[in-house]
Amino acid sequence: MAAEAAGPQREIRRRNLSRVLYTVARQGPSSRAAVAARLGLTRTAVSTLVDELLRGGLLTEQGPAPAAGGPGRPGTALALTDSGPCGLGAEIGVDHLAVCAVDVQGNVRARAKTDSPGRNGEPEAVLTPLRELVDQVAARARGLGLAPAALAVAVPGLVARGTATVVRAPNLGWRGVDLAPPLAEAGAERDPLPLLVDNEANLGALAELWLGGGRIPRDFVHVSAEVGIGAAVVLDGALLRGHRGFAGEMGHLPVHPDGDRCACGGRGCLEQYAAEPALLRAAGIAADRPRADALAALRENAASGGVHALGALEAAGGALGLALAGTVNLLDPRALVLGGVLARFAPWLLPSLERELRGRTAAPGDLPELLVSELGADGPLLGAAHTAVRVVLDDPLSYRAGARV
């Protein structure tokens, strides 16, 4: 009977330890009494949990804090540690690789980026330098007193739910690529790190939700673009993943069913009209220019009233509005969030996008709020790193820092 009780008791302990960590993360430095009041637990129970977290290196004491509820003997201020565990986030882009380390306070502590032959390159040619980049950032993190606890990877493709397998990534030319074997030792000093792999749009949406400072509601659709277009649906603060984990492939919604052939095999997909290559092509900007230069030229041309640039952006906004109108009719989200390149060119995309929405949305009343990401191109990478660090925050019992919590 005691053995049977151990499982539920451990789960209750794990959940309460996690609740304490998230409470301190949200409230900032807090006394035990303040945490107890917030969680509705006794001070004795919270003190026991806090002592475990202090021993495990997840909380630190920062000196006196005002007593909860007003005057009284001050407690000790508790804060998340800026040493101890960190999460490693990695991003596989079509033309770049990026890795960063985020501590449990949410601060980026180390970062690296390099070019990548991602488009139609062999997986090994991408994953070998990615593993090296992860090892480099992990080593820098350890030099700062941090211990990598997990690795999360953002990829521009479909990831089978609950696996590390990229089922299909048209813009990389990948099918059925399992990232677990080549990344098994990435970032590890001894034991392999837990590995999480997810679609870049999903991780970008989580970054918007977690790092938006309350600006982003808990029900929204996030759509972003680079070489491709991805989207993610967040309902009541959780991702809508779909049966196989493939929800959100807005880039392959047909907006012109008899239009151009897409890399996915279909015709007239949104990507053919609103992703980076389509924008540059329609604006008459050479595709063989460095990506950053080409996008800077597009923005400069648009800002100076260039006819081709403005026409390309107006058409792209209309295509986006067409795709998003169906999404709004189906899901009724509170907000639509534009990320990636779409955020950069939002001033020129939004008028035609909103016009299509107004003309095609069935429900009466106001449209969903149109928001522009403040994270820029960093969303997927930051979402990956914060997903990795939440492995510790969600399950403090899994983390070992000298003594097990």
C-alpha positions as semicolon CSV with decimal commas, in nm:
position;residue;x (nm);y (nm);z (nm)
1;M;0,000;0,000;0,000
2;A;0,286;0,237;0,082
3;A;0,439;0,177;-0,260
4;E;0,105;0,251;-0,426
5;A;0,078;0,578;-0,235
6;A;0,429;0,687;-0,332
7;G;0,327;0,767;-0,691
8;P;0,041;1,007;-0,609
9;Q;0,236;1,163;-0,324
10;R;0,534;1,225;-0,551
11;E;0,309;1,381;-0,814
12;I;0,153;1,614;-0,556
13;R;0,501;1,712;-0,437
14;R;0,621;1,769;-0,793
15;R;0,319;1,983;-0,874
16;N;0,355;2,195;-0,561
17;L;0,727;2,246;-0,614
18;S;0,648;2,361;-0,967
19;R;0,375;2,595;-0,842
20;V;0,619;2,759;-0,601
21;L;0,872;2,815;-0,880
22;Y;0,616;2,965;-1,118
23;T;0,477;3,187;-0,843
24;V;0,820;3,331;-0,769
25;A;0,881;3,369;-1,143
26;R;0,559;3,570;-1,188
27;Q;0,574;3,776;-0,868
28;G;0,947;3,839;-0,852
29;P;1,133;3,814;-0,522
30;S;0,876;3,699;-0,264
31;S;0,864;3,587;0,096
32;R;0,748;3,240;0,196
33;A;0,436;3,401;0,340
34;A;0,358;3,577;0,012
35;V;0,399;3,254;-0,182
36;A;0,176;3,068;0,066
37;A;-0,094;3,336;0,034
38;R;-0,080;3,320;-0,343
39;L;-0,105;2,941;-0,358
40;G;-0,349;2,889;-0,072
41;L;-0,107;2,657;0,109
42;T;0,004;2,675;0,471
43;R;0,326;2,856;0,552
44;T;0,465;2,534;0,695
45;A;0,398;2,347;0,370
46;V;0,551;2,624;0,160
47;S;0,857;2,645;0,386
48;T;0,916;2,272;0,338
49;L;0,887;2,310;-0,041
50;V;1,111;2,617;-0,045
51;D;1,380;2,439;0,158
52;E;1,383;2,159;-0,099
53;L;1,415;2,406;-0,383
54;L;1,694;2,592;-0,205
55;R;1,885;2,267;-0,157
56;G;1,831;2,181;-0,521
57;G;1,979;2,510;-0,640
58;L;1,658;2,639;-0,800
59;L;1,582;2,921;-0,554
60;T;1,808;3,165;-0,372
61;E;1,757;3,392;-0,071
62;Q;1,811;3,764;-0,129
63;G;1,765;3,923;0,212
64;P;1,466;4,076;0,392
65;A;1,128;4,110;0,222
66;P;0,817;4,291;0,351
67;A;0,585;4,060;0,540
68;A;0,283;3,941;0,343
69;G;-0,032;4,133;0,431
70;G;0,136;4,447;0,564
71;P;0,343;4,535;0,872
72;G;0,515;4,262;1,063
73;R;0,838;4,080;1,093
74;P;1,000;4,074;0,747
75;G;1,051;3,742;0,575
76;T;1,335;3,643;0,348
77;A;1,300;3,732;-0,020
78;L;1,311;3,427;-0,245
79;A;1,413;3,449;-0,611
80;L;1,482;3,215;-0,896
81;T;1,850;3,141;-0,928
82;D;2,065;3,295;-1,202
83;S;2,294;2,993;-1,186
84;G;2,204;2,625;-1,183
85;P;1,982;2,496;-1,464
86;C;1,932;2,649;-1,805
87;G;1,748;2,552;-2,120
88;L;1,914;2,523;-2,458
89;G;1,710;2,633;-2,758
90;A;1,810;2,568;-3,119
91;E;1,660;2,681;-3,447
92;I;1,707;2,519;-3,786
93;G;1,637;2,782;-4,050
94;V;1,652;2,742;-4,423
95;D;1,970;2,951;-4,435
96;H;2,088;2,966;-4,074
97;L;2,133;2,780;-3,746
98;A;2,099;2,948;-3,408
99;V;2,136;2,833;-3,047
100;C;2,087;3,013;-2,717
101;A;2,089;2,933;-2,345
102;V;1,819;3,076;-2,116
103;D;1,837;3,057;-1,736
104;V;1,533;2,993;-1,516
105;Q;1,487;3,369;-1,472
106;G;1,429;3,387;-1,848
107;N;1,752;3,567;-1,934
108;V;1,948;3,478;-2,248
109;R;2,298;3,402;-2,118
110;A;2,478;3,267;-2,425
111;R;2,403;3,271;-2,796
112;A;2,556;3,173;-3,131
113;K;2,447;3,175;-3,495
114;T;2,592;3,053;-3,824
115;D;2,494;3,014;-4,187
116;S;2,352;2,681;-4,297
117;P;2,303;2,499;-4,629
118;G;1,952;2,414;-4,517
119;R;1,763;2,440;-4,844
120;N;1,767;2,096;-5,006
121;G;2,079;2,005;-4,808
122;E;2,146;1,662;-4,666
123;P;2,032;1,638;-4,302
124;E;2,382;1,547;-4,189
125;A;2,520;1,867;-4,344
126;V;2,281;2,062;-4,121
127;L;2,273;1,854;-3,804
128;T;2,650;1,813;-3,767
129;P;2,717;2,189;-3,743
130;L;2,405;2,228;-3,529
131;R;2,541;1,977;-3,279
132;E;2,871;2,166;-3,274
133;L;2,689;2,496;-3,218
134;V;2,486;2,345;-2,931
135;D;2,808;2,214;-2,773
136;Q;2,967;2,558;-2,807
137;V;2,677;2,739;-2,637
138;A;2,650;2,469;-2,369
139;A;3,020;2,512;-2,288
140;R;2,980;2,888;-2,260
141;A;2,677;2,838;-2,033
142;R;2,873;2,607;-1,804
143;G;3,145;2,871;-1,785
144;L;2,879;3,105;-1,642
145;G;2,782;2,857;-1,372
146;L;2,483;2,714;-1,558
147;A;2,395;2,350;-1,617
148;P;2,203;2,268;-1,938
149;A;1,893;2,071;-1,843
150;A;1,723;2,013;-2,180
151;L;1,749;2,093;-2,549
152;A;1,453;2,205;-2,764
153;V;1,482;2,244;-3,141
154;A;1,262;2,453;-3,370
155;V;1,228;2,321;-3,726
156;P;1,044;2,456;-4,033
157;G;0,836;2,146;-4,091
158;L;0,591;1,889;-3,962
159;V;0,699;1,705;-3,647
160;A;0,523;1,384;-3,548
161;R;0,353;1,437;-3,214
162;G;0,558;1,314;-2,918
163;T;0,865;1,236;-3,131
164;A;1,182;1,401;-3,261
165;T;1,099;1,305;-3,621
166;V;1,056;1,569;-3,888
167;V;0,796;1,404;-4,108
168;R;0,819;1,662;-4,380
169;A;1,001;1,992;-4,424
170;P;0,947;2,103;-4,786
171;N;1,177;2,405;-4,765
172;L;1,460;2,187;-4,634
173;G;1,387;1,896;-4,866
174;W;1,356;1,660;-4,565
175;R;1,125;1,364;-4,518
176;G;1,123;1,131;-4,218
177;V;1,436;1,273;-4,049
178;D;1,478;1,164;-3,686
179;L;1,679;1,427;-3,498
180;A;1,730;1,211;-3,189
181;P;2,032;1,002;-3,306
182;P;2,245;1,289;-3,442
183;L;2,161;1,517;-3,148
184;A;2,171;1,251;-2,876
185;E;2,488;1,388;-2,714
186;A;2,442;1,753;-2,809
187;G;2,509;1,988;-2,519
188;A;2,564;1,702;-2,276
189;E;2,853;1,680;-2,035
190;R;2,763;1,335;-1,903
191;D;2,410;1,203;-1,948
192;P;2,219;1,295;-2,268
193;L;1,986;1,591;-2,231
194;P;1,611;1,553;-2,281
195;L;1,540;1,645;-2,644
196;L;1,223;1,820;-2,761
197;V;1,156;1,897;-3,128
198;D;0,869;2,113;-3,249
199;N;0,750;2,319;-3,541
200;E;0,899;2,669;-3,546
201;A;0,559;2,838;-3,561
202;N;0,443;2,652;-3,249
203;L;0,751;2,761;-3,056
204;G;0,720;3,116;-3,188
205;A;0,362;3,128;-3,063
206;L;0,465;3,006;-2,718
207;A;0,732;3,275;-2,706
208;E;0,466;3,537;-2,785
209;L;0,244;3,403;-2,506
210;W;0,518;3,370;-2,244
211;L;0,727;3,679;-2,326
212;G;0,460;3,922;-2,442
213;G;0,425;4,092;-2,105
214;G;0,050;4,029;-2,099
215;R;-0,002;4,198;-2,436
216;I;-0,092;3,870;-2,608
217;P;-0,424;3,710;-2,502
218;R;-0,458;3,341;-2,428
219;D;-0,661;3,276;-2,745
220;F;-0,485;3,375;-3,066
221;V;-0,352;3,262;-3,402
222;H;0,015;3,330;-3,466
223;V;0,130;3,345;-3,828
224;S;0,490;3,410;-3,931
225;A;0,694;3,399;-4,247
226;E;1,046;3,352;-4,369
227;V;1,111;3,128;-4,667
228;G;0,788;2,951;-4,574
229;I;0,480;3,048;-4,375
230;G;0,382;2,877;-4,053
231;A;0,100;2,928;-3,809
232;A;0,002;2,812;-3,463
233;V;-0,329;2,817;-3,283
234;V;-0,332;2,887;-2,908
235;L;-0,657;2,825;-2,719
236;D;-0,680;2,908;-2,348
237;G;-0,301;2,925;-2,329
238;A;-0,235;2,585;-2,489
239;L;-0,131;2,488;-2,841
240;L;-0,387;2,321;-3,061
241;R;-0,171;2,045;-3,210
242;G;-0,414;1,825;-3,399
243;H;-0,438;1,446;-3,397
244;R;-0,090;1,389;-3,545
245;G;0,066;1,716;-3,431
246;F;0,039;1,883;-3,771
247;A;-0,208;2,163;-3,695
248;G;-0,121;2,513;-3,818
249;E;0,008;2,454;-4,172
250;M;-0,142;2,778;-4,296
251;G;0,133;2,826;-4,551
252;H;-0,019;2,543;-4,751
253;L;-0,377;2,665;-4,750
254;P;-0,471;2,723;-5,115
255;V;-0,560;3,087;-5,174
256;H;-0,554;3,050;-5,555
257;P;-0,636;2,682;-5,625
258;D;-0,515;2,701;-5,987
259;G;-0,206;2,903;-5,900
260;D;0,164;2,832;-5,887
261;R;0,300;2,490;-5,794
262;C;0,424;2,469;-5,433
263;A;0,707;2,261;-5,285
264;C;0,444;2,064;-5,092
265;G;0,300;1,938;-5,422
266;G;-0,014;2,151;-5,418
267;R;-0,103;2,461;-5,616
268;G;-0,176;2,816;-5,514
269;C;-0,058;2,779;-5,155
270;L;-0,031;3,092;-4,941
271;E;0,349;3,056;-4,937
272;Q;0,356;3,122;-5,310
273;Y;0,212;3,469;-5,254
274;A;0,317;3,591;-4,910
275;A;0,645;3,422;-4,808
276;E;0,984;3,591;-4,854
277;P;1,069;3,451;-5,198
278;A;0,729;3,550;-5,334
279;L;0,757;3,902;-5,194
280;L;1,105;3,954;-5,338
281;R;1,009;3,808;-5,674
282;A;0,698;4,025;-5,704
283;A;0,898;4,333;-5,602
284;G;1,161;4,264;-5,869
285;I;1,443;4,206;-5,619
286;A;1,701;3,950;-5,726
287;A;1,677;3,624;-5,530
288;D;2,053;3,564;-5,547
289;R;2,129;3,860;-5,319
290;P;2,211;3,791;-4,953
291;R;1,884;3,750;-4,766
292;A;1,938;4,040;-4,528
293;D;2,030;4,275;-4,814
294;A;1,728;4,169;-5,020
295;L;1,485;4,228;-4,733
296;A;1,647;4,563;-4,653
297;A;1,606;4,663;-5,018
298;L;1,239;4,564;-5,012
299;R;1,176;4,771;-4,700
300;E;1,364;5,070;-4,843
301;N;1,173;5,049;-5,170
302;A;0,840;5,029;-4,986
303;A;0,928;5,319;-4,756
304;S;1,020;5,535;-5,057
305;G;0,696;5,454;-5,238
306;G;0,834;5,207;-5,491
307;V;0,545;5,085;-5,705
308;H;0,666;4,724;-5,737
309;A;0,744;4,688;-5,367
310;L;0,411;4,836;-5,259
311;G;0,222;4,621;-5,507
312;A;0,399;4,306;-5,386
313;L;0,319;4,382;-5,023
314;E;-0,042;4,473;-5,096
315;A;-0,093;4,145;-5,283
316;A;0,075;3,949;-5,004
317;G;-0,145;4,115;-4,742
318;G;-0,452;4,027;-4,945
319;A;-0,345;3,663;-4,971
320;L;-0,285;3,655;-4,596
321;G;-0,623;3,810;-4,531
322;L;-0,788;3,549;-4,751
323;A;-0,624;3,263;-4,557
324;L;-0,683;3,423;-4,218
325;A;-1,049;3,493;-4,291
326;G;-1,115;3,121;-4,312
327;T;-0,922;3,070;-3,992
328;V;-1,120;3,340;-3,813
329;N;-1,450;3,195;-3,933
330;L;-1,349;2,850;-3,812
331;L;-1,186;2,933;-3,476
332;D;-1,308;3,279;-3,369
333;P;-0,974;3,378;-3,207
334;R;-0,942;3,688;-2,993
335;A;-0,629;3,806;-3,175
336;L;-0,411;3,749;-3,481
337;V;-0,036;3,793;-3,425
338;L;0,202;3,857;-3,715
339;G;0,559;3,738;-3,663
340;G;0,884;3,694;-3,851
341;V;0,911;3,887;-4,178
342;L;0,539;3,962;-4,159
343;A;0,602;4,174;-3,849
344;R;0,880;4,362;-4,026
345;F;0,652;4,457;-4,315
346;A;0,329;4,490;-4,118
347;P;0,272;4,861;-4,202
348;W;0,231;4,771;-4,570
349;L;0,062;4,432;-4,525
350;L;-0,209;4,524;-4,277
351;P;-0,434;4,748;-4,493
352;S;-0,506;4,482;-4,757
353;L;-0,506;4,205;-4,495
354;E;-0,769;4,384;-4,289
355;R;-0,972;4,465;-4,598
356;E;-0,996;4,096;-4,687
357;L;-1,086;4,007;-4,329
358;R;-1,365;4,262;-4,319
359;G;-1,507;4,140;-4,645
360;R;-1,493;3,769;-4,564
361;T;-1,549;3,729;-4,189
362;A;-1,897;3,593;-4,123
363;A;-1,947;3,690;-3,758
364;P;-2,081;4,039;-3,685
365;G;-1,895;4,287;-3,470
366;D;-1,527;4,365;-3,437
367;L;-1,252;4,169;-3,606
368;P;-0,994;3,989;-3,393
369;E;-0,726;4,224;-3,267
370;L;-0,438;4,250;-3,513
371;L;-0,107;4,246;-3,323
372;V;0,249;4,268;-3,446
373;S;0,516;4,060;-3,274
374;E;0,781;4,248;-3,080
375;L;1,015;3,947;-3,084
376;G;1,099;3,973;-3,453
377;A;1,287;3,679;-3,600
378;D;1,388;3,558;-3,251
379;G;1,050;3,408;-3,164
380;P;1,112;3,040;-3,255
381;L;1,459;3,037;-3,094
382;L;1,337;3,198;-2,772
383;G;1,033;2,973;-2,766
384;A;1,261;2,671;-2,796
385;A;1,491;2,784;-2,515
386;H;1,202;2,868;-2,282
387;T;1,039;2,535;-2,361
388;A;1,363;2,366;-2,258
389;V;1,395;2,557;-1,931
390;R;1,033;2,481;-1,846
391;V;1,129;2,115;-1,830
392;V;1,287;2,210;-1,498
393;L;1,013;2,448;-1,385
394;D;0,744;2,191;-1,464
395;D;0,926;1,905;-1,292
396;P;1,180;2,024;-1,034
397;L;1,222;1,664;-0,918
398;S;1,388;1,582;-1,250
399;Y;1,670;1,830;-1,194
400;R;1,982;1,738;-1,002
401;A;2,213;2,012;-0,876
402;G;2,452;1,851;-0,633
403;A;2,169;1,699;-0,425
404;R;1,840;1,590;-0,578
405;V;1,548;1,819;-0,499
